Amino acid sequence: MKKRGPLLAAFCIPLLITLIICVNREIYPFGDQCMLHIDMYHQYCPFFTELMEKLKTGGSPFYSWNIGLGADFVSLYAYYLASPLNWLLILWPRGYVIEFMTALSILKIALSGLTFTYYLGEHFLVWQDAGNAAAVIRTEKKTAVRLPADVASYAAAVCGAAYALCAFMAAYAWNLMWTDCMVLAPLVILGLERLIRDNRPGLYYVSLAVCILSNYYISIMICIFLVLWFLLYWMEHRASGYRAWIRFAWYSLLAGATGAVLILPTAKVLSLSGASGISFPETMEWYFNIVSELARSLLAVDVYTGDSHWPNLYCGIFALFLLFLYVWNRAVPWKKKLPRLALVVFFWLSFSNNMLDFIWHGLHFPTSLPGRQSFLYAFLVLVIAYEALLYIRELKLWQVFAAGGMSVVFLLFCNHFMDETTMEQTSIWASGAFFACYFVIVLGILIGKKRIRQLMLATGCLAVVAELVINYNLTGLDTISRTDYVKNLADYRAVLSETAEKSDEDSVFYRTEELERKTKNDAALSGYHSGTQFSSLMNLNVSHFYQDVGMEGGKNFYCAGGATPLLSAMLSIRYVLADNAMEEGPLRTLVAQRGDTYLYENAYVLPLGFMMDEDVAEKWDYAGGGDIGTQNQLANLLGSDRLLLTAVESESKAGESSFVAQDSAYYYATYSKTGVDNLQEQVSSGRTRGFTKVSHGYILDLGYCEAGEEVKVTNTANELVQLVVYRLDLMALRTAYEAFAAQAVEVTEVSDTRVKGNVDVTQAGRLIFSIADEDGWTLYVDGKKTDSETFGGAFISTYLTEGTHEFELRYKSPGFLTGAVISAAAVVLFAATMAVRRKRKKG
């Protein structure tokens, strides 16, 4: 039996289903929608854009200034971008990154169907003719009757489509960094089986190494599954002996070592992120009962991506019915069935138990997006279902009725125990209809004549495809407006490019921020430097500093939102992007405009480095003075005898806070902790501004107000948000700024991995760079390597004496060189091992 037809079908069925859904959802170019869902919106599109620019322009693969204050790019690549398919970006036109990700997502869905079908064909040898296919599994009875090879091969294609369109893919297809592992998992598992059974290590090593290099995180789950599958499969093939254990350990070690070039830098960077540290749960907890969990295996159950741990388990009602048939089918001996069924139960427990959940997710609890190993559960269930299908003609009628009874009982239990917040009653009825359909089809196969059997098999395949279409259409491929996402990108690039051409010599490096941003990675999306990012690899120390001084920060993000002019100057923020022409004032000047995009230049901005008196650095209690108190203290230490920010009268009531500007000035506000996420500012002059993620807690920049103007800050939740409003004192700001500017550095050269310049120090003190202090940076002062210190718990600094000094900062991705050596050594060892094997065979 030839492989080409079934494999082509396995690729095309999910491909066509997703394309039809794309047309129906009006996804570009079929309409105005796009698939930018959750992190695809906030992270992947910006990071893919940054990768495209580096590939096309030859930028450094080690560092990027367009992600936060600067970020290691090797680790970011390893975490988000390491799919080999992403390199096709170099051929893709600029401006269509969204479409590249859409095409990639659909391609990976189709490839998942292909690889799973190939696995089934190789595992059960369905490519062989029917005469040789009756006893391919050594534990089977040789008299067992299987489906004809041609029928079995196309049935495998249908199962491949079910794997490709399972609930994991419906929930996480947008998470492009995970789906490579779903594509590769069947090949890795097939490679393991060949390693055990036939002592053929090639496929196992290569596929596992590529898997680890593509995404080390999901590969952790695959490696856990490999250990379990090895034990199960080895027990069935003990003729391979205990040497199989040595082979498994050796080639697994080599595959893991091959990924060291990306794993070590990522581990180094993660040690400073919110994901660092391991805290194993002290007590056992059960998230929910097993039956309510299993109800999520039914048709048309909305995928879950929240924090309540509900897994996404759907892989076909037909698969559940075949699983029930598998229990009763005597063609598969119990010594084979029991370990597989036990593994299924283990998965059920893993989704519900906090300790097992912690282990599966790499010794961490996932932040939302639960049950990330559920694609392996789908793999297991579908392999079992396919084996049940192969021996369907061995069933007795009473066994079919027993499976039908199990289906009814299962639905009744699901109906009683289901969680109504995560699924609806319609899922029970729809699933019941398909259970009944498959029950009738199986009866027809058993009691019908040849033509009836053929008709029932064809009907069954069509029913499965229909089921997959219905489920994926209802649960997968969420969309947003493409126009809304890209509408300002061209204007952003235009005004930034226009301004860059006018920059003078003392503007070698500067940062830009937005008043109302689309994402926290807009800088990567539009190609500019900023002080904001959202990434799991983000430096947590920077986030803590931001929060201490009143800016926005969290476990995996920090944002310059909330920066006062003094903080903005310290972060070298020279420009501000806005969507209105009413932001000009004493501290901001309009310098460029295109469409509805306006670029303002800040009056006060410092270069990448500046001097601070050592006494000021030691006395500034940035973490203890509160948002406003912290900044007032700093201004005072820098020589101001006036408060930088002074409270003014305001009033707050449910849904609205307001004040009248007594003086023409810039105004800011703090507020008590709130669950409100969005606030809207309205000034009587007509100026408006929106604030998002207010629950994060940061200073609100209310902008410049003329004396007599009324300002209202409202929320649609009609909740009380108690504002405390402050007026900025420009004289205090100028005094503090000039203390820094008097000894600011002159930056003469900036590249992706190097900063050079000089500074004239008139008073010895602390040289501070607005660059996160991370392992990759090495500081040289006057040509000598200098041990740097950390300022504010987050930034690179060093002590300098009076005089003129030259400095240079060089960046190398930490752990990259060591990892590259280990990876190269692993490849060499694998090649040497294979050479020795070939020599022994010839000998």
N, C-alpha and C positions, 0 to 999 in steps of 0.2 A: 504494500500500500504506500503510495507516494505521500510525502509530507506537505507538498506545496499547497494543495487545495485547502486542507484544514487549517494550516498556519495562516494562509491568506484570509480565510474566513474569520479566524480568531482576531486578526488585526483589523479587518474591515467592519465587523459587526459593531464593536464599541466606537470605532471611528465615525461610522455613519450615524449611529445613535446620537453621539455628542454633536455632530455637525447639524443634524436635524433640530436638536434642541437649541443650538446657537442661532439658527435661522428663526426659530419660533420665539426666542428671547430677544431678537433684533440686536444681536451682538455684532459689532463692527467687523466687516464691512456690510453686514446685512441690516444695519440700523445704527442707532446712536448709543447703544449700551456697550459695556465692557465688563470683563470678569475680575475687576480689581476688588477682591473681597478680603476684608480684615488685613492681615499683614502683607498681602499682595498689593494693597492700596498704600499702606504706610511704609513698608520696607522694601519689598522686592522691586517695585518699579523704580524707586530712587537708586537702589543698589545696582540693579541691572543697567541703569543709565550710566552710572559711574563706571561700571565694568566696561561697557561699550566704549566710553570715552578713552579709557586707558588702553584698550585694545586697538582703537583706531588712531590714537595720537602717540602711542608709545610711552604713556605715563608709567611711573614706577609701580610695580606690583606689590610693593612693601608698605606704602603709606598713602593716606589720602587726607588732604586738608578740607575736603568737602563734606566730611562726616564729623559733626560735632566740632570740638576744638582741634580735631585731628585724630585719626584712628589708624591702628594697625590694619593693613589691608589683607595681609596673608590670612589672619585669623577670621576676618570678616568674609573673605572668599571661602574659607573652609566651612564656615557655619552656614552661609546663605547661598553661595554661588558656585560651588565646586562641581556641579554636573558637567561632564565633558561636553554635553550638547550646548552649554551656554557659550562656548567658544564660537559658535555660529554667529554670534552677535557681530563679529568683525565683518561679516558679509551683509549684515542687515542694515537698511537705511535708517539714518537718524530720524527721530520723530515718530517712530513706530515701535518703540520698545513694548508698549502694551500689547500690540498684535503679536510680537515675538513670544511674549509670555503666554498669550492665549494659544498660539500654535503649539508651543512647547507642552502646555498642559494637556491639550488634546492628543498630541503625539504620544505622551507618556501613558495616557489612558489606553490607547491602542496597543502600545508596546507591552503593557502589562498583560493584556489578553493574549498576545503572541507568546510571551515567555512562559506563561502558566500553561498554555496549551502544549507548548513544546515539552514542558516538564511532564505533563500527563502522558504524552505520547512515548516519551523515553522511559518513564517509570513503569508504565504498564505495557510497554512494547506494542502499542496499537498500530504502529506503522507496518508491522509484519503482516503476513497473510493470515487469514482466519485459522488455517490448519496449525500454525505454530503458536497461535495466541492463546491456546487453551490452558497452558500451565506455566505462565511466565513468572509468577511469584512462587518462590520455592516452598512456601508454607501452605499453598493452596492444594485442594484435591485435584488430581489430574483429570477427573471426570467432569469437573465443573464446566458448564456451558456458558460461554461469553457471547456478548453481542458480536456480530460480524465486524471485521476490522474496519471496513469502510464506514459503517454506522458509528462505531466507537470513536473513530477519528473526528468525525464532524460533531459528535456529542461532546468531545473534548473541546472543540472550538466554542461551543455554547457555554461550557463551564468556564472557559477562558474569558469570555465576555462577562460572565457573572463576577469573576475575580476583578476584572478591570473596572466594573461599575458597582462594586460593593459599597457599603455605607462609609467605609474609611475614605474611599476616593470621593464620594459625594460630599463628605465633610471637609476633606483636606486637599482636594485637587489643586486649590489655589496655593497650597504650601509647597512650592516647587522644590524646595530643598529636601523634602521627604520622599517625593514620589519616585525618584531614581531608585531608591532602595526597594520600593514595591515592585518596580520593573525587574530588578536584579535578583530579588529573593528566590524566585523559582529556580534560577540558574545556579545560585549558591547552594541551594538544597540538593539539586540534581548533582552538582559537583561533589557534594559530601557523599551521596550515595555511591557514585562512581569510585570515590576514594576508598570507601569501605569495601564495596563488593568486588571491584575490579582492579584496585590499586592503581587508579588513574587520577593523578592529582591536579592536572593542568587546569581544568575548568574550575575546580574548587578554589585554587589559589588565585587565579586571575579574577574571577567574578567577585570573590570576597574582598580582594584588595581594591578593586574598582568601587565596590560598595562602600568600603570604609573611607576611601578618598572622596567619594561623592557626598557622603554625609555620615560622619562618624557617630552622630547621636542616634539616629535610627538604626545604624549598624550594631549598636549595643544590644538592641532588642533582637536583632537577627542572630547575634552571637549567642544570646541566652537560648533562643529557640534551637540553634544548631546543637547545643549541648544536649538538650532534651531529645531532639530528633536522632542524634548520634546514638544515644543509649537505646532508644526504641528500635532503630534500624539495625544496629549491631546485634541486638538480641535475636533478630530474625535471620541474621547472616553470620552466625558464629564461625562458619567455615573460614571467614577472613582472619580469625585468630586475634590474639591480643596485639599483634603488630599494627592492627588498624588504630588502636589507641595512640600509638606512637606517631603514626602518620597524621592522625587528626590533630594532635598537639603540635607537631612540627610545622605543618603547612598553615595551621591557624596562626601560629606565632609569626611565621613569615609574612602572612597577609597583613596582620596587625602592624608589624614593623614597617611594612611598605607604606603604610599610611602615616608614619611618624613625621614626615615632612610637613604635614598639615596639622597633625594632632598636637605636637609639642608646642608650636606657636599659639595654637588655640587654647591649650591648657594654661599657658603663661598668662595670656590676656584674660581668660576667664577667672583667674585667681584674684583679679581686681574688680570683678563684676558682681552683680547681685546674685549670680548663680554659684558663687564660690562657697566652699564648706559643705560638709555632709553631716546631717543630723538625723540619725536613724530613729524612727518613731519608737517611743518607749512603751506604748501600750497598743494592743491590737484593736482595730476599729473596723466595723463593717458599714460600708456606705449605704447599702440598700439590700433588700432580700433578693435572692437569685432569680425568682420568678419575675419580679418587676424588671430586673435587668434583662432577662431573656425576652421579655415583651418587645424590647427594642430590636429584635431580630425580624419583626414583622414588616409587611409591606407598607410603604408610604409613611413611615415614622420619621418625623423631622430630625435632621441631624443635629447633634448637640455639640456646642463648642464652649460651654460655660465652665463654671468652677465646681459644679456638683457631681463631677466624676462619671456621669452617665456615658457608657461606651456606645459606639456606633457599630452595631453587630450585623446589620442586614447583609446577606449575600445570596438571597433567593429563597422564596418559599419552597421551590422545588428542592433546594438543597436540604432544607429541614425535613421534608417528607422523605427524601432519600436517606437521610440520617436515621429516621425511624425505621425505614426498611432495612438499613444496614444492621440494626440491632437484631432483626429477626432472620436475616439471610444466613443459612447454614453453609453456603459456599465459601464464606470467609470464616475460618476457624476462630474460636474464642480467644485462643492465645495470641492472635493477631488483633482481634477487635478490642479486647480489653485495654491494652496499652493506649491505643488511639482514642478510645472513648474516655479513658482516664485523663488523657492530655486535654481533651475538650473540656472536661469538668475542671481541670486545673486552670484553664483560661477563664472559665466562668468565675472561679474563686478569685483569680488575679484582678479582675475588673472591679470586684467588690471589696477586697481586703486591702487595707491601707499599707500593710507591710509588703505584700506582694506587688502592689501598685508602685511603691517606692523603689523596689528592686528593678522592676521592668523598665522604669523610666530613668535608669542610670544613676540610682541612689539620690534621686531628687523627686519631689512632687511637682507635677506639671502645673504651670500657671495657666489655667483654662486648657482648652484643646485636649480633653482627657482620652484615655484608652488608645494611646498612640501605637500600641502593638496590635490593634484589632485587625490589621491587614493579614497578620500571621494567623490569627484565628480564622479569618475567611479562607486563607490558604488551606488550613487543616480541614475545615468542614467541607470544602469543595472537593478535596482529594478523597475524603471518605465518601462523599455523595457520589463521586464519579465511580468509585469502586463498586458501590451498591448498584449503580446503573449498569455497569459491565455485566453483573451477574443477576440482572433482574429476572431472567428467564428461569432461574433456579428457585424462585419464590413459589410458595404455595398460596392458594387463595386465602386461607385463614391468616397467613402472615400479612397479606395486604390489608385485610380487615383489621388486624391488630395494629398495624401502622396507622390506619385511618382512625381507629379509636384513640391512639396516642395523640393524633393531631387534634381531635375534638377536645380531649382532656387538656392539652396544652393551651388551646385557645380559651377554654373556660377559666383556667388558672390565670392566664394573661389578662383576661377581662376583669377578673376579680382583683388582681394585685397590681395592675398597671399604674404607673404614675401619670395622672391626668395632666400634669403640668408639662410633660415632655412628649406626650402622644395623645391621639384622639381615638374615639370609638370606631371611626371609619376604618382604621387600620385593622381592627379585629375582623370586621365584615369583609373587607377586601382580601385579607389573607385567607379567611375561610373559603371564599369563592375559589381562590387558586388551589388551596388544599383539595377541595372537591374536584376540581379540574384534573389535577395530577392523579388523584385516586381513580377516577374513571379511565384515564389514559393507561395507567398501569394494569388495570383490569382488562382493558382491551388488548394490551400486549400479551397478557397471559392466556386469555381464553379465545382470542380472535384467530382467524386464519392468517396466512402469510400477508395478504394484501391489507387486511385490517391491522395487523401488527405494524406494517410499514406506514400506514396512514396514522396510527397512533403515535409512532415515534416522530414522524414529521410534525404532527400536531403538538406534541410535547415540546419540540424545539421551538416552534412558533410561539407557544404559550410562554416559554421561558423568556424569549426575546421581548414579547409584549410586556411581561412583568418587569423586565429590566428597564424598558423604555418608560413605563409608567412611574416606577420608583425614582429613576434618575431625573426625570422631568420634574417631579414634585419636590425632590430633596437636594438636587445638585445644581451647580453653576449659577450661583447668585450673581446679580449684576448691579452696576451703578451707571450713571450717565457718563459717557466718555467725554462729551463736550464740557461738562462742568469740571472734569479733572484736568483737561489740557488747555482750557480757554485762556489762561494767563501765561502759559509757559513761554510762548514766543515773545510776548511783551516783556517778560522778566529778562529773558536773554538779550533782548534788544536794548533795554535801558542799562543793563549791567555792562554790555559790550561798549555802548556809547560812552559810559563813564570811565571805563577802564582805559579807553584810548586817550582820555584827557588827563589821566593820573600823572602826577609829577614824581620826582625822584624819591621824595620821602613817603611815597605810598607803595613801596615794594610789596607790602603785605597788609591787608586789612580784611575785616569781616563785615558781613551784611546780615541784617535780620529783617523779619517781617512783623508787621503789627497784627495781621490776622493770617496765620499760616494754614496751608492745606494739610500738611503732615509735618512731623518733626524731623523729616529728612528732606525738606524742600531744597536744601543746599545741594545735595547730590542730584536731585531731580532737575535743577535749573543751572547747575554748574557754578556755584559760588562758595566762598568760605563763610562759615557761620559759627555760632557757639551753641548749637542745638543738635540733638540727635535722639533717635529711638532705636535701640539695638540691645540684644541680649548680651552683647560683648562690651557694653558701655562701662566706662570707668566709674565705679560706684562712689569713689572719693570725690569726684567732681560733682556728682549729684548731691552729695551731702553738703558740700560747700555752697552750692547754689541754694539749697533749701535753707541753710543757716543765714544767708544774707537776704532772703526774701524772694528768690527766684524759684522757678518750677523745677521739681526733681522727683524721681521715684526710683524703683528698683531697676528699671531698664530704660530710663530716659532722663535727660536733663534738658532744660529749655531756658533760653535767655529772656523768655516772657517774664515780666516783673522787674527787669533791670532798670534802675534809675540811671541818669546820665553819668554818675560817677562810676558805677559798676560797668556800664556800657563802655566807657572810656578804657577802663582797666582790661576789658576783654577785646580791645581793639576793634570795636564795632563802629565803622565809619559811616555806613549807609543803612537806611531803613526803607523797606518796600511797603507801600500802602496802596489801598484801592480808592483813595479819595484825594482831592486837591485842597483839603482844609487842615493839613497837619503842619503847615509852616508856622514858625514862631522864632523866638530868640535863640533857640537851641537847634533848630532844624531848618534847612534851606532846600527848596525844591531845585533839583539839578537835572532831572530828565523825566520825560513822560511819553508813554506810548499806549494808546487806547485808554483803558481804565486803570492802568498801572502807573504809579507815581514813585519816583525815587528821591528820597530826601537825604541830605548830607548832615551828619551831626557836627555841631560846632566843636565839641570836645571829644578827641579821640587820641589814644596813645598807641605807639607802635607795639610790636610783640613783646617788648621788654621795657622795664622801667625800674628805677631805684627806689627803695623805701628805707628810711632810717631804721636801723636795727632796733632802736628803742620803740619805735612805732610798731614794728613787726611783732615784738614781744608783748606789748601792752594791748594790742588790738584783740579784744575778746569776740572774735567773729561768730563764735558758736554760742555765746551766752547772753548777748544783748537784745535778742529779739530782732525781728525783721528791720524795723525802723531804728531801734536803739543801736543796732550794730553799725549802721551807716552813719548815724549821728556821731557815734564814738570815733569812727575812722576820720571823719571830717575834722573833728576836734583835735585829734592827735596830729593831723596834718597841718594844724595851725589856725583853723577857723575858730573865732570866738562867737560864732552864731550857729544855731541849729541848722543842719542841712534840710531837715524835714520837720515842719511844725504842724501840729494838729489844728484843724479848723472846725467850726461848728457844722454839723450835719444831722439829719434825722433819718431813721429807718423804720419802716413798717412792712407788713406782709406784702411781698411782691415788689416793693420799691424802696429805694433809698435816694435821698436828694440833698443838694446843698446849693447855695448861691455863692459864686466866686466874689469875694470881697476885694480881691486884688487881681490884676492881670498877671497870671503866673501859671506854672505847670503844677498839676495836681495828681496825687497818687492816693491809693486807698488800700487798707488792709481790712480783713473781716474775720469773724469767728469761724470755726470749723463748720462746714456745711456740706450737705449732700447734693446741692444744686450744682449742675455741671455747666450751665450756660447763663451768662449775664449779658445784657445789652445796655450800652451807654447811649444816652440821647442828650445832646447839648442844645440849648435854645437857639443857637446860631444855625442849627441844621446838621451839624456834624454828628455822625454815629460811629460806634465801634462795638464789635462783639468780643466777648471773652469766653473761651472754651476751656473745658476741663478745670473749672474753678474749684472743684472739690479737691484738687491737688494742693491748693493753698499757696498762693503767691501774690505779690504786690500787684495791684491793678494800676496800669499806666492810663490815667484819665485824660492825658494830653494837656495842651495849652488852652486856657480859658481866659477870655477878657473879663474885666471887672463887670459885675452885674449879670453875667450869664448864669442861667440855671442849668444844673446838671442832674439828670436822673439816671439811676442804674436799676434796671428792672429784671425780673425773671418770670417766665411764663408759669412756673410751678406755684406762684403766689405764696412763696415761703419767705420768712423773715431772714434776711441776710444782713446782719448788723455791720455796717461799714464804719470805719474810722478814716476820715479823709485828712490828707496832709498837703501842705503847700511847700513847694521846693524853693529854697532861698538861693538865688543865683550867685550872690556874693560868696556864700559859704562854699558853693560848688566850685567857683572860680579859684578860691584859695586852695582848696584840696587838690584840684586838678593841676594847678601850677606847681605844687609841691612835687608831684610826679613828673610833670613835663620838664622841669628844670634839669632832670638827670635821666631823661628817656634815652633809650638806645637808638642808634642809627642802623637800621637793617639794610645791608648792602646786597644780600643775595638770599633768595629763598627758592628751594626746589622741593620736590616731593619728600626728600629725605635729608635735607640739609638747610640750616639757617646760619647765615654769617652776618657779622656786623661789628660795631664798636660802640663804646660808651665812654663819655668823659665824666668821671666820678669826682665831684667837688667835695662830697662828704661821704666818708666810708659808710657802707651799709649793705642792704640786701638787694641783689639783682633778682627780679622776679619776672618770669616769662608766663604769658597766658597760654601755656602749653601744659597739658596734663603730664604729671611726673609718672612715667612708665619705664619698664625695664629696657626698652629698646633704645632710649635716648642716651647718648654720651656727650658730655659737655667738655669743651676745651676752652681754656682762658689763656690768652697770650701764647697759644701754641702748645700748652701743656694740658694733659687730661686732668680734669678736676672732678672731685666727688661732689655731686650736687646734693642739695637738701630739698626738703619739701615745704612749700609755703601753703598755709591754709588747708593742710592735709591733702592737697590736690595738685599743686603746680610746681614746676621746676624752679629752683632758686639756688643762689650761691652768694657767699659773702665776698665783697670786693673792697679793696683799699682805695685810697685816693689816687687819681691819675687816670690816664687814658688806657683803656683795655680793649683788646680784640677778643671776640668770642666766636665760637662755632659749636653748633649742635648737629650731631650726626645720628641718623636713625638706622638701626638694623632690626628686623623682626626678631624678637627674642625666641630662641629655640629653633629658628629656621635652619641654620647651618648644621646643628647637631641632628635635627630631624632628617635633613637631606642626606647626611652621611649614613644614618641608620637605614633609611629607605633604600639607598643605593646598595648598601651591604645586603639587605634582604633580597633585592632583585638578583644580585650576584649569587647569593647562596641558593636561591631557587634554581637559577640557571645551572649552577654547579651540581645541584642534586639531580636535576633532570639529565645532565650529561652523564653522571655516574650510573643512573638507571639505564640509559640507553646502552652504555658500554657493557653493563652486566647482562643485558638481554642478548647483545650480540655475542658475548663470550659464552 
